[in-house]
Amino acid sequence: MATMKLGSKPEIFVLEGLTWRCMTELESDVVVEVGEVSFYLHKFPLLSRSGVLQRLISEYHPLSDGAGVAGMCTLQLDDIPGGAKAFELAARFCYDVKIELSAQNVVCLRCAAEYLGMTEDYAEGNLIAQAESFLSRDVLASWKDAIRALETCEGAVLPAAEDLRIASRCITALATKACATDASAASASACAWAPKKSASLDCGRVDPALWNGIGSGDHTPRAASAGNSVDWWYEDVSFLSLPMFKRLIQAMEAKSMRPESIAGAIMFYASRFLPGLRPNTSSGFSNAAAAAEECISITTPRAAGANGLSEGEQRQFLEEIVALLPARKGVASTRFLLGLLRTAMLLHASPLCRENLERRIGAQLEDASLDDLLVPNLGYTVDTLYDIDCVQRILDYFMSSTDGVGTGYTTPALAEEGSLLGVPQACTPSTQSPIAMVAKLMDGYLAEVAPDTNLKLPKFQALAAVVPDYARTVDDGIYRAMDIYLKSHAWLSESEREQLCRLMNCQKLSLEACTHAAQNERLPLRVVVQVLFFEQLRLRTSIAGWFFVADNDGGAGAHPQHPGNNAVAIVPKGGSVAESGQADPVASEGKGSEAMSDVKARVSELEKECMIMRQEIRRLGKPRRSWNILTRKCGFGAKVQQTHPAMRGK
């Protein structure tokens, strides 16, 4: 920490209780009272340095009631910035007693000197000039000292510090230093991703020996030891009061700091003052986050009193933090936003604040986890265990903000419209697309809230219906959620069960889900029949494909293709066709026999599966005639009967 020594005389001030006495050969002839502290001093040293004290002493008249010290000039300076401590240092300076300026006392001393009028008009090298020189040359050039000086601008000294623009200058200096490191880290990150051929180029990396044009030495911030980390300043600014922190963040935004860095600082700051928030280490502040989670031992009066904030103060703090977050999507982690939303509900924050958080979460819902999405119902009327309405609003915001715009998918209607215009569209989302990830997330959420017996069927249906059918590649997740809901709500009627099952597409169930559904007594009988019907269609298509492959493979073995013929061979899965040359007849015959063996084994497996399904139909009470009709409609039985003689002949 930078210091500046002033004065040359030894200590002559002695404290007796709440009274300071100047121990010289001359008797004191003036008493200065600052609050409860009294200073017994001499007129001449004060008159030679301070214009205000000179005027007050010349205008002094003893009070008629005899108040004050008899025979002595008594002055009241209760409103001096910095109080008794600042006046003590100013008095020492007037007597040329040794004092030491530091970042901790320079602000209050500079304000006190301005209040006392200690300008160059009364003495060369007066206190205003000395304090201003130290503040500009040493304090503002150092990150740590500028932080300390800004912290001392709080409280009673703040109006004077604002008039002298000390707080603004500290904020500007801090913002400049933080933005310089942020730009350097961004440039180094760009160099790390650059091609190897350009690795030797200078990517604008700042010399570690320099800091914003200032020599390193004692003035280098912690960024020098933290490498290219952008979170080195998060902990330091987290001890500022909310108004000062807000002004600092706004100054950094004005200097074009990256929104990711600003959001990281805000998340770290909020985690210190709001209960229940934990910073996300993946959001860019690894070391700082660990320090916050372990309850940093360094405390200040503001940090020490943070846990004593009232509910109203915490509510105001949260609303200010939400308004301060950058608007860009993804700069604040979804986990942090959901934590803020949960806290906002607990503190009954304003509807505008909660809507802001819900919109932010909805814009990046694909990054949320199931545990964070389980927001407890903290409303005045608690119907369900979790806040279903809140999640539905978030999901609505996601669908309205991302549907068909830059997500790698479009709805079938938009795809059809784009195809008419000659624009290629992809109407089936991949498993990594935002809509597919949200669909999987919501299926898991529905399964978690389904056991709640207070969850009404219309609300469950409304939430499940927000996600469109094309967003799910398979419907196993929604089937599982429906099954859990039916198990927990056994009193639902048959029509309500059928209405619920309309959320599921039986054609998109996996083989395991179909097997489970065929044995599920909670499902309506009509749904079980639909599941079996579509599974039969799937089996029919599979068998027909195998026979088609086998027929083509057999034809290719009986009539081998010559190199000159342009023929296309269809082979079973796992087979291969030579691109040129004539196939060996013996090898072709061996491959044909192997393929036919695979077909026979597959048909045997399918017959077993059909037998199991017949048994399930009988168990459900359906007559055998309905199974025969279903089999004939699928064409499976006729195909198998026609196939067996052919296999035996072969």
C-alpha positions as CSV (number, residue, x, y, z in Angstrom):
1,M,0.0,0.0,0.0
2,A,1.4,3.4,-1.0
3,T,2.1,5.9,1.7
4,M,3.3,9.5,1.9
5,K,5.1,11.0,4.9
6,L,4.5,14.7,5.9
7,G,6.0,16.8,8.6
8,S,9.3,16.7,10.5
9,K,8.6,17.3,14.2
10,P,8.1,14.6,16.8
11,E,4.9,13.8,18.5
12,I,3.5,16.5,20.7
13,F,-0.2,15.5,21.0
14,V,-1.5,13.6,24.0
15,L,-4.9,12.1,24.3
16,E,-6.6,12.3,27.7
17,G,-10.0,10.5,27.5
18,L,-11.8,12.5,24.9
19,T,-9.4,15.5,25.0
20,W,-6.4,16.1,22.8
21,R,-3.7,18.4,24.2
22,C,-0.8,20.0,22.5
23,M,2.1,19.6,24.9
24,T,4.3,22.8,24.3
25,E,5.7,25.5,26.5
26,L,2.9,27.8,25.6
27,E,-0.6,27.5,27.1
28,S,-3.4,26.6,24.7
29,D,-5.5,29.6,23.7
30,V,-8.2,28.0,21.5
31,V,-10.4,25.0,21.9
32,V,-11.9,23.2,18.9
33,E,-14.8,20.8,19.6
34,V,-15.6,18.1,17.1
35,G,-18.5,16.1,18.4
36,E,-17.5,14.8,21.8
37,V,-13.8,15.3,21.2
38,S,-12.0,18.5,22.3
39,F,-8.7,19.8,20.9
40,Y,-6.7,22.3,23.1
41,L,-4.5,24.1,20.5
42,H,-2.8,27.4,19.7
43,K,-4.1,30.1,17.3
44,F,-1.0,30.9,15.4
45,P,-0.4,27.4,13.8
46,L,-4.0,27.2,12.8
47,L,-4.2,30.8,11.4
48,S,-1.2,30.2,9.2
49,R,-2.7,27.1,7.4
50,S,-6.5,27.4,7.5
51,G,-8.6,30.2,6.0
52,V,-11.8,28.9,7.7
53,L,-10.2,28.8,11.2
54,Q,-8.7,32.2,10.6
55,R,-12.1,33.7,9.9
56,L,-13.8,31.9,12.8
57,I,-11.2,33.0,15.3
58,S,-11.4,36.6,14.1
59,E,-15.2,36.6,14.3
60,Y,-15.3,34.8,17.7
61,H,-17.2,36.6,20.5
62,P,-17.5,35.0,24.0
63,L,-21.0,33.8,24.8
64,S,-22.9,35.8,27.3
65,D,-24.1,32.6,29.2
66,G,-20.5,31.7,29.9
67,A,-20.5,28.5,27.8
68,G,-17.2,27.2,26.7
69,V,-13.8,27.3,28.4
70,A,-13.2,30.5,30.4
71,G,-10.8,32.9,28.7
72,M,-10.3,30.7,25.6
73,C,-11.7,30.9,22.1
74,T,-14.0,27.9,21.6
75,L,-15.0,26.8,18.1
76,Q,-17.6,24.1,17.1
77,L,-16.7,22.0,14.0
78,D,-19.3,19.2,14.2
79,D,-19.9,19.0,10.5
80,I,-16.3,18.6,9.3
81,P,-16.0,15.7,6.9
82,G,-14.2,12.8,8.5
83,G,-15.0,13.9,12.0
84,A,-12.5,14.1,14.9
85,K,-10.0,11.7,13.2
86,A,-9.7,13.9,10.1
87,F,-9.3,17.1,12.2
88,E,-6.7,15.5,14.3
89,L,-4.6,14.8,11.2
90,A,-5.2,18.3,9.9
91,A,-4.1,19.8,13.3
92,R,-0.9,17.7,13.3
93,F,-0.2,19.0,9.8
94,C,-0.6,22.6,11.0
95,Y,2.0,21.9,13.7
96,D,4.3,20.2,11.2
97,V,4.1,17.0,13.2
98,K,4.9,13.8,11.3
99,I,1.9,12.2,9.7
100,E,1.5,9.4,7.1
101,L,-1.0,9.6,4.2
102,S,-2.4,6.4,3.0
103,A,-5.3,5.1,0.9
104,Q,-7.3,4.7,4.1
105,N,-7.1,8.3,5.3
106,V,-6.4,10.4,2.2
107,V,-10.1,10.8,1.2
108,C,-11.3,12.1,4.5
109,L,-8.1,14.3,4.9
110,R,-8.6,15.8,1.5
111,C,-12.2,16.6,2.3
112,A,-11.3,18.0,5.7
113,A,-8.6,20.2,4.1
114,E,-11.2,21.5,1.6
115,Y,-13.6,22.2,4.4
116,L,-10.9,24.1,6.4
117,G,-9.8,26.1,3.4
118,M,-6.1,24.9,3.6
119,T,-5.1,26.3,0.2
120,E,-1.9,27.6,-1.3
121,D,-3.0,31.2,-0.5
122,Y,-2.1,30.6,3.2
123,A,1.0,28.5,2.9
124,E,3.0,26.8,0.2
125,G,2.6,23.1,0.0
126,N,-0.6,23.2,2.1
127,L,-2.7,20.2,2.9
128,I,-5.0,20.4,-0.1
129,A,-2.1,20.3,-2.6
130,Q,-0.3,17.5,-0.7
131,A,-3.3,15.3,-0.4
132,E,-4.4,15.9,-4.0
133,S,-0.9,15.0,-5.2
134,F,-0.8,11.8,-3.3
135,L,-4.3,10.8,-4.4
136,S,-3.7,11.4,-8.1
137,R,-0.1,10.1,-8.3
138,D,-0.1,7.1,-6.1
139,V,-3.6,6.0,-5.0
140,L,-5.5,6.2,-8.3
141,A,-2.6,4.4,-10.0
142,S,-2.9,1.3,-7.8
143,W,-5.9,-1.0,-8.0
144,K,-5.8,-2.0,-4.4
145,D,-5.3,1.5,-3.1
146,A,-8.1,2.8,-5.4
147,I,-10.5,0.2,-4.0
148,R,-9.6,1.2,-0.4
149,A,-10.0,4.9,-1.2
150,L,-13.4,4.2,-2.8
151,E,-14.5,2.3,0.3
152,T,-13.7,5.3,2.5
153,C,-15.9,7.5,0.3
154,E,-18.9,6.0,2.0
155,G,-20.8,7.4,5.0
156,A,-20.7,11.0,6.2
157,V,-17.8,11.9,3.9
158,L,-19.7,10.9,0.7
159,P,-21.2,14.4,0.0
160,A,-17.8,16.1,0.2
161,A,-16.2,13.3,-1.8
162,E,-18.8,13.7,-4.5
163,D,-18.3,17.5,-4.6
164,L,-14.6,16.9,-5.1
165,R,-15.2,14.1,-7.6
166,I,-13.0,11.7,-5.6
167,A,-15.5,8.9,-5.9
168,S,-16.0,9.4,-9.6
169,R,-12.2,9.4,-10.2
170,C,-11.7,6.2,-8.2
171,I,-14.5,4.5,-10.2
172,T,-13.0,5.7,-13.5
173,A,-9.6,4.4,-12.6
174,L,-10.9,1.0,-11.4
175,A,-13.0,0.6,-14.5
176,T,-10.1,1.5,-16.8
177,K,-7.8,-1.1,-15.2
178,A,-10.4,-3.9,-15.1
179,C,-11.3,-3.3,-18.8
180,A,-7.7,-3.3,-19.8
181,T,-7.2,-6.7,-18.3
182,D,-10.5,-7.9,-19.8
183,A,-9.4,-6.9,-23.2
184,S,-6.0,-8.5,-22.7
185,A,-7.6,-11.8,-21.6
186,A,-9.9,-11.7,-24.6
187,S,-7.0,-11.2,-26.9
188,A,-5.0,-14.0,-25.3
189,S,-8.1,-16.3,-25.6
190,A,-8.3,-15.4,-29.3
191,C,-4.6,-16.2,-29.7
192,A,-5.2,-19.6,-28.1
193,W,-7.8,-20.5,-30.7
194,A,-5.8,-19.1,-33.6
195,P,-4.2,-21.5,-36.2
196,K,-0.7,-22.7,-35.4
197,K,0.7,-20.8,-38.4
198,S,-0.3,-17.5,-36.8
199,A,0.9,-18.5,-33.3
200,S,4.0,-16.4,-33.6
201,L,2.1,-13.2,-34.4
202,D,1.5,-10.6,-31.8
203,C,-2.1,-10.8,-30.9
204,G,-2.1,-7.5,-28.9
205,R,-0.9,-9.2,-25.7
206,V,0.0,-6.6,-23.1
207,D,3.4,-6.7,-21.6
208,P,3.1,-8.1,-18.1
209,A,5.6,-5.5,-16.9
210,L,3.2,-2.7,-17.9
211,W,-0.3,-2.0,-16.6
212,N,-2.3,0.5,-18.6
213,G,0.9,2.4,-19.3
214,I,2.1,2.4,-15.7
215,G,5.1,0.5,-14.5
216,S,4.4,-2.7,-12.6
217,G,6.2,-2.6,-9.3
218,D,3.9,-2.1,-6.3
219,H,1.2,-0.8,-8.6
220,T,0.5,-4.0,-10.5
221,P,-2.9,-5.5,-9.7
222,R,-3.4,-9.2,-8.9
223,A,-4.0,-9.9,-12.6
224,A,-0.3,-10.2,-13.1
225,S,-0.2,-13.2,-10.9
226,A,-3.5,-14.6,-12.1
227,G,-2.3,-14.9,-15.7
228,N,-5.2,-14.2,-18.2
229,S,-7.9,-14.8,-15.6
230,V,-10.7,-12.3,-15.9
231,D,-12.2,-12.8,-12.4
232,W,-9.3,-11.5,-10.4
233,W,-11.2,-8.3,-9.4
234,Y,-14.5,-9.9,-8.5
235,E,-13.6,-10.4,-4.8
236,D,-12.3,-6.9,-4.4
237,V,-15.4,-5.1,-5.7
238,S,-17.7,-7.4,-3.8
239,F,-17.0,-5.4,-0.6
240,L,-18.4,-2.2,-2.0
241,S,-21.8,-1.0,-1.1
242,L,-24.6,-1.6,-3.7
243,P,-24.6,2.1,-4.9
244,M,-20.9,2.2,-5.5
245,F,-20.9,-1.3,-7.0
246,K,-23.7,-0.3,-9.4
247,R,-21.8,2.9,-10.5
248,L,-18.6,0.8,-11.1
249,I,-20.5,-1.7,-13.2
250,Q,-22.1,1.0,-15.2
251,A,-18.7,2.6,-15.8
252,M,-17.3,-0.7,-17.0
253,E,-20.2,-1.1,-19.4
254,A,-19.5,2.4,-20.8
255,K,-15.9,1.3,-21.4
256,S,-17.2,-1.7,-23.4
257,M,-16.2,-4.5,-21.0
258,R,-17.5,-7.9,-22.1
259,P,-21.0,-8.8,-20.8
260,E,-19.7,-12.2,-19.6
261,S,-17.2,-10.5,-17.2
262,I,-19.8,-8.0,-16.0
263,A,-22.3,-10.8,-15.3
264,G,-19.7,-12.9,-13.5
265,A,-18.9,-10.0,-11.2
266,I,-22.6,-9.4,-10.5
267,M,-23.2,-13.1,-9.8
268,F,-20.3,-13.2,-7.3
269,Y,-21.5,-10.0,-5.7
270,A,-25.0,-11.3,-5.3
271,S,-23.9,-14.6,-3.8
272,R,-22.3,-12.7,-0.9
273,F,-25.4,-10.8,0.2
274,L,-28.4,-13.0,-0.8
275,P,-29.1,-16.3,1.0
276,G,-29.5,-19.4,-1.0
277,L,-27.4,-18.3,-3.9
278,R,-24.2,-20.2,-4.9
279,P,-22.0,-19.1,-7.8
280,N,-21.6,-21.4,-10.8
281,T,-18.0,-22.2,-11.2
282,S,-18.5,-22.8,-14.9
283,S,-19.5,-19.2,-15.4
284,G,-16.0,-17.8,-15.3
285,F,-15.0,-17.2,-11.7
286,S,-13.3,-20.3,-10.4
287,N,-11.1,-19.0,-7.7
288,A,-13.5,-16.3,-6.6
289,A,-16.4,-18.7,-6.4
290,A,-14.5,-21.1,-4.2
291,A,-13.7,-18.2,-1.9
292,A,-17.3,-17.1,-1.7
293,E,-18.7,-20.6,-1.0
294,E,-16.2,-20.9,1.9
295,C,-17.3,-17.6,3.4
296,I,-14.4,-15.3,2.9
297,S,-12.8,-14.4,6.1
298,I,-12.0,-10.8,5.1
299,T,-14.8,-8.6,6.4
300,T,-15.7,-4.9,6.3
301,P,-18.5,-3.1,8.2
302,R,-20.7,-3.4,5.1
303,A,-19.9,-7.1,4.6
304,A,-20.3,-7.9,8.3
305,G,-23.7,-6.3,8.3
306,A,-24.9,-7.9,5.1
307,N,-26.4,-10.9,6.9
308,G,-28.5,-8.5,9.0
309,L,-30.4,-7.0,6.1
310,S,-34.1,-6.8,6.6
311,E,-36.5,-8.5,4.2
312,G,-37.3,-5.2,2.6
313,E,-33.7,-4.4,2.1
314,Q,-33.0,-7.8,0.6
315,R,-35.9,-7.4,-1.7
316,Q,-34.6,-4.0,-2.9
317,F,-31.1,-5.5,-3.3
318,L,-32.4,-8.3,-5.4
319,E,-34.4,-6.1,-7.7
320,E,-31.4,-3.8,-8.2
321,I,-29.2,-6.9,-9.1
322,V,-31.7,-8.2,-11.6
323,A,-31.9,-4.8,-13.3
324,L,-28.1,-4.6,-13.4
325,L,-27.6,-7.9,-15.2
326,P,-26.6,-7.6,-18.9
327,A,-29.4,-8.3,-21.3
328,R,-27.4,-10.7,-23.6
329,K,-28.5,-14.3,-23.5
330,G,-26.3,-16.8,-21.8
331,V,-23.9,-14.4,-19.9
332,A,-25.6,-15.3,-16.6
333,S,-25.9,-19.0,-15.9
334,T,-29.4,-20.5,-15.9
335,R,-28.7,-22.0,-12.4
336,F,-28.0,-18.5,-11.0
337,L,-31.1,-17.0,-12.6
338,L,-33.3,-19.8,-11.2
339,G,-31.7,-19.2,-7.8
340,L,-32.5,-15.5,-8.1
341,L,-36.1,-16.4,-9.1
342,R,-36.5,-18.7,-6.1
343,T,-35.2,-16.0,-3.8
344,A,-37.5,-13.4,-5.5
345,M,-40.5,-15.6,-4.7
346,L,-39.3,-16.1,-1.2
347,L,-38.9,-12.3,-0.7
348,H,-42.1,-11.5,-2.6
349,A,-40.3,-9.3,-5.1
350,S,-42.2,-7.1,-7.6
351,P,-44.0,-8.8,-10.5
352,L,-41.8,-6.9,-13.0
353,C,-38.7,-8.4,-11.4
354,R,-40.0,-11.9,-11.5
355,E,-41.2,-11.6,-15.1
356,N,-37.7,-10.3,-16.0
357,L,-36.1,-13.4,-14.5
358,E,-38.6,-15.8,-16.1
359,R,-38.0,-14.3,-19.5
360,R,-34.3,-14.6,-19.1
361,I,-34.6,-18.2,-18.0
362,G,-37.0,-19.0,-20.9
363,A,-34.5,-17.6,-23.4
364,Q,-31.9,-20.2,-22.3
365,L,-34.0,-22.9,-20.9
366,E,-32.1,-25.6,-22.7
367,D,-29.2,-25.0,-20.3
368,A,-31.3,-25.6,-17.2
369,S,-31.0,-28.8,-15.1
370,L,-34.0,-30.6,-13.6
371,D,-33.0,-30.0,-10.0
372,D,-32.8,-26.2,-10.5
373,L,-36.2,-26.2,-12.3
374,L,-38.0,-27.7,-9.3
375,V,-39.0,-24.3,-7.9
376,P,-41.0,-24.7,-4.7
377,N,-44.4,-23.2,-4.5
378,L,-43.9,-20.2,-2.2
379,G,-47.1,-18.3,-3.1
380,Y,-49.8,-17.3,-0.7
381,T,-52.1,-20.0,-2.0
382,V,-50.1,-23.3,-2.0
383,D,-52.0,-25.9,-4.1
384,T,-49.1,-28.0,-5.4
385,L,-45.7,-28.8,-4.0
386,Y,-43.9,-27.1,-7.0
387,D,-44.7,-23.9,-8.8
388,I,-46.2,-25.4,-12.0
389,D,-47.5,-22.1,-13.3
390,C,-44.0,-20.5,-13.1
391,V,-42.5,-23.3,-15.1
392,Q,-45.2,-23.1,-17.7
393,R,-44.6,-19.4,-18.1
394,I,-40.9,-20.0,-18.6
395,L,-41.7,-22.7,-21.1
396,D,-44.1,-20.3,-23.0
397,Y,-41.3,-17.7,-23.1
398,F,-38.9,-20.3,-24.5
399,M,-41.3,-21.3,-27.3
400,S,-42.2,-17.7,-28.2
401,S,-38.6,-16.6,-28.3
402,T,-36.9,-19.5,-30.1
403,D,-39.6,-21.2,-32.3
404,G,-38.1,-21.4,-35.8
405,V,-35.4,-18.7,-35.1
406,G,-31.8,-19.8,-35.1
407,T,-32.2,-23.1,-33.3
408,G,-31.5,-25.6,-36.0
409,Y,-35.1,-26.7,-36.4
410,T,-38.5,-25.4,-37.6
411,T,-42.0,-26.5,-37.1
412,P,-43.5,-28.7,-39.8
413,A,-45.7,-25.7,-41.0
414,L,-42.7,-23.5,-41.4
415,A,-40.8,-26.3,-43.1
416,E,-43.6,-26.7,-45.6
417,E,-43.8,-23.0,-46.2
418,G,-40.1,-22.8,-46.7
419,S,-40.1,-25.7,-49.2
420,L,-42.7,-23.9,-51.3
421,L,-40.3,-21.0,-51.5
422,G,-37.4,-23.2,-52.4
423,V,-35.6,-22.8,-49.0
424,P,-34.4,-26.1,-47.5
425,Q,-35.7,-26.6,-44.0
426,A,-35.2,-29.2,-41.3
427,C,-38.4,-30.0,-39.5
428,T,-37.0,-32.8,-37.3
429,P,-34.8,-31.5,-34.5
430,S,-31.6,-33.2,-33.6
431,T,-31.1,-34.5,-30.0
432,Q,-28.7,-31.6,-29.4
433,S,-31.0,-28.9,-30.6
434,P,-32.5,-26.5,-28.0
435,I,-36.1,-27.7,-28.6
436,A,-35.2,-31.4,-28.2
437,M,-33.2,-30.7,-25.0
438,V,-36.1,-28.7,-23.6
439,A,-38.5,-31.5,-24.5
440,K,-36.4,-34.0,-22.6
441,L,-36.1,-31.6,-19.7
442,M,-39.8,-31.1,-19.5
443,D,-40.5,-34.9,-19.7
444,G,-38.3,-35.3,-16.7
445,Y,-40.0,-32.4,-14.9
446,L,-43.4,-33.9,-15.5
447,A,-42.2,-37.2,-14.1
448,E,-41.0,-35.4,-11.0
449,V,-44.2,-33.4,-10.3
450,A,-46.6,-36.2,-11.4
451,P,-46.7,-37.9,-7.9
452,D,-48.3,-34.7,-6.4
453,T,-51.9,-35.7,-5.7
454,N,-52.9,-32.0,-5.7
455,L,-51.8,-31.6,-9.3
456,K,-55.0,-31.4,-11.4
457,L,-55.3,-33.1,-14.7
458,P,-55.9,-29.9,-16.8
459,K,-52.7,-28.3,-15.4
460,F,-50.7,-31.4,-16.1
461,Q,-52.0,-31.6,-19.6
462,A,-51.5,-27.9,-20.3
463,L,-47.8,-28.1,-19.3
464,A,-47.2,-31.3,-21.3
465,A,-49.0,-29.8,-24.4
466,V,-46.7,-26.8,-24.6
467,V,-43.9,-28.9,-26.0
468,P,-44.9,-29.8,-29.6
469,D,-45.0,-33.4,-30.8
470,Y,-42.2,-32.9,-33.3
471,A,-39.8,-31.9,-30.6
472,R,-39.6,-35.4,-29.2
473,T,-37.7,-38.1,-31.2
474,V,-39.2,-40.7,-28.9
475,D,-42.1,-40.5,-26.5
476,D,-40.7,-42.7,-23.8
477,G,-40.2,-39.8,-21.4
478,I,-43.8,-38.5,-21.7
479,Y,-45.1,-42.0,-21.4
480,R,-43.2,-42.5,-18.1
481,A,-44.5,-39.2,-16.8
482,M,-48.1,-40.2,-17.7
483,D,-47.7,-43.6,-16.1
484,I,-46.5,-42.0,-12.8
485,Y,-49.4,-39.6,-12.9
486,L,-51.9,-42.4,-13.5
487,K,-50.4,-44.4,-10.7
488,S,-50.7,-41.4,-8.2
489,H,-54.2,-40.5,-9.4
490,A,-55.9,-43.9,-9.5
491,W,-59.4,-42.2,-9.2
492,L,-59.3,-40.9,-12.7
493,S,-62.2,-42.1,-14.9
494,E,-61.7,-44.0,-18.2
495,S,-62.4,-41.0,-20.3
496,E,-59.9,-38.9,-18.3
497,R,-57.3,-41.5,-18.8
498,E,-57.9,-41.6,-22.5
499,Q,-57.8,-37.8,-22.6
500,L,-54.4,-37.9,-20.8
501,C,-53.0,-40.5,-23.2
502,R,-53.6,-38.3,-26.2
503,L,-50.4,-36.5,-25.2
504,M,-48.5,-39.6,-26.3
505,N,-47.7,-40.7,-29.8
506,C,-47.9,-44.5,-29.8
507,Q,-45.8,-44.7,-33.0
508,K,-42.8,-43.0,-31.3
509,L,-42.5,-45.5,-28.4
510,S,-39.4,-47.7,-28.2
511,L,-39.7,-51.5,-28.1
512,E,-39.1,-51.5,-24.3
513,A,-41.8,-48.8,-23.9
514,C,-44.2,-50.8,-26.1
515,T,-43.6,-54.0,-24.1
516,H,-44.3,-52.1,-20.9
517,A,-47.4,-50.4,-22.2
518,A,-48.8,-53.7,-23.4
519,Q,-48.7,-55.0,-19.9
520,N,-49.7,-51.7,-18.2
521,E,-53.1,-52.2,-16.5
522,R,-53.4,-48.4,-15.8
523,L,-53.7,-47.6,-19.5
524,P,-57.1,-47.6,-21.2
525,L,-57.8,-50.6,-23.3
526,R,-58.0,-48.6,-26.4
527,V,-54.5,-47.2,-25.9
528,V,-53.1,-50.7,-25.4
529,V,-54.7,-51.8,-28.6
530,Q,-53.2,-48.9,-30.4
531,V,-49.8,-49.7,-29.1
532,L,-50.1,-53.3,-30.2
533,F,-51.4,-52.2,-33.6
534,F,-48.5,-50.0,-34.3
535,E,-46.0,-52.5,-33.0
536,Q,-47.5,-55.1,-35.4
537,L,-47.1,-52.6,-38.3
538,R,-43.5,-52.2,-37.2
539,L,-43.0,-56.0,-37.2
540,R,-44.7,-56.4,-40.6
541,T,-42.4,-53.7,-42.1
542,S,-39.4,-55.3,-40.6
543,I,-40.2,-58.8,-41.9
544,A,-41.1,-57.5,-45.3
545,G,-37.8,-55.7,-45.5
546,W,-35.9,-58.9,-44.5
547,F,-37.7,-61.0,-47.1
548,F,-37.1,-58.3,-49.8
549,V,-33.4,-58.3,-48.9
550,A,-33.3,-62.1,-48.9
551,D,-35.0,-62.4,-52.3
552,N,-32.6,-59.9,-53.9
553,D,-29.7,-61.7,-52.3
554,G,-30.8,-65.0,-53.7
555,G,-31.3,-63.6,-57.1
556,A,-27.9,-62.1,-57.1
557,G,-26.4,-65.5,-56.2
558,A,-28.3,-67.4,-59.0
559,H,-27.5,-64.8,-61.6
560,P,-24.2,-63.2,-60.8
561,Q,-23.6,-59.7,-62.2
562,H,-20.9,-59.2,-64.7
563,P,-18.5,-56.3,-64.6
564,G,-20.2,-54.7,-67.5
565,N,-23.7,-54.6,-66.0
566,N,-24.8,-51.6,-64.1
567,A,-26.9,-53.3,-61.4
568,V,-27.7,-52.3,-57.8
569,A,-27.6,-55.1,-55.2
570,I,-29.7,-54.9,-52.0
571,V,-28.0,-56.7,-49.1
572,P,-29.0,-57.4,-45.5
573,K,-27.6,-55.2,-42.6
574,G,-24.0,-55.9,-42.0
575,G,-23.4,-57.2,-45.6
576,S,-21.3,-55.7,-48.3
577,V,-21.1,-55.6,-52.1
578,A,-18.0,-55.5,-54.2
579,E,-17.7,-52.4,-56.3
580,S,-16.2,-54.2,-59.2
581,G,-15.2,-57.6,-60.4
582,Q,-17.2,-60.9,-60.7
583,A,-18.2,-62.6,-57.4
584,D,-17.2,-66.1,-56.6
585,P,-20.2,-68.5,-57.0
586,V,-19.1,-70.6,-54.0
587,A,-18.8,-67.5,-51.8
588,S,-22.1,-66.1,-53.1
589,E,-23.9,-69.4,-52.3
590,G,-22.3,-69.4,-48.8
591,K,-23.4,-65.8,-48.1
592,G,-26.9,-66.6,-49.4
593,S,-27.2,-69.6,-46.9
594,E,-26.0,-67.4,-44.1
595,A,-28.5,-64.7,-44.9
596,M,-31.4,-67.2,-45.0
597,S,-30.3,-68.6,-41.6
598,D,-30.5,-65.0,-40.2
599,V,-33.9,-64.5,-41.7
600,K,-35.2,-67.8,-40.2
601,A,-33.9,-66.8,-36.8
602,R,-35.5,-63.3,-37.0
603,V,-38.8,-64.8,-38.0
604,S,-38.7,-67.2,-35.1
605,E,-38.1,-64.3,-32.7
606,L,-41.0,-62.4,-34.2
607,E,-43.3,-65.3,-33.8
608,K,-42.4,-65.5,-30.1
609,E,-43.1,-61.8,-29.7
610,C,-46.5,-62.2,-31.5
611,M,-47.3,-65.1,-29.2
612,I,-46.7,-62.9,-26.1
613,M,-48.9,-60.2,-27.5
614,R,-51.7,-62.7,-28.2
615,Q,-51.5,-63.8,-24.5
616,E,-51.7,-60.2,-23.4
617,I,-54.8,-59.6,-25.6
618,R,-56.5,-62.6,-24.1
619,R,-55.6,-61.5,-20.6
620,L,-57.1,-58.1,-21.3
621,G,-60.4,-59.8,-22.2
622,K,-60.4,-59.2,-26.0
623,P,-61.8,-62.2,-28.0
624,R,-59.5,-64.1,-30.3
625,R,-61.5,-62.9,-33.3
626,S,-60.3,-59.3,-32.7
627,W,-56.7,-60.6,-32.8
628,N,-57.3,-62.4,-36.1
629,I,-58.8,-59.3,-37.6
630,L,-55.9,-57.2,-36.4
631,T,-53.4,-59.8,-37.8
632,R,-55.1,-60.0,-41.1
633,K,-55.3,-56.2,-41.4
634,C,-51.5,-56.0,-40.8
635,G,-51.0,-58.9,-43.3
636,F,-48.6,-60.5,-40.9
637,G,-50.2,-63.9,-40.5
638,A,-50.7,-64.4,-44.3
639,K,-47.1,-63.4,-44.9
640,V,-45.8,-65.9,-42.3
641,Q,-48.0,-68.7,-43.7
642,Q,-46.7,-68.1,-47.2
643,T,-43.2,-68.0,-46.0
644,H,-43.0,-71.2,-44.1
645,P,-43.4,-73.6,-47.1
646,A,-40.8,-71.6,-49.0
647,M,-38.4,-72.0,-46.1
648,R,-39.0,-75.7,-45.8
649,G,-38.5,-76.1,-49.6
650,K,-35.2,-74.3,-49.4
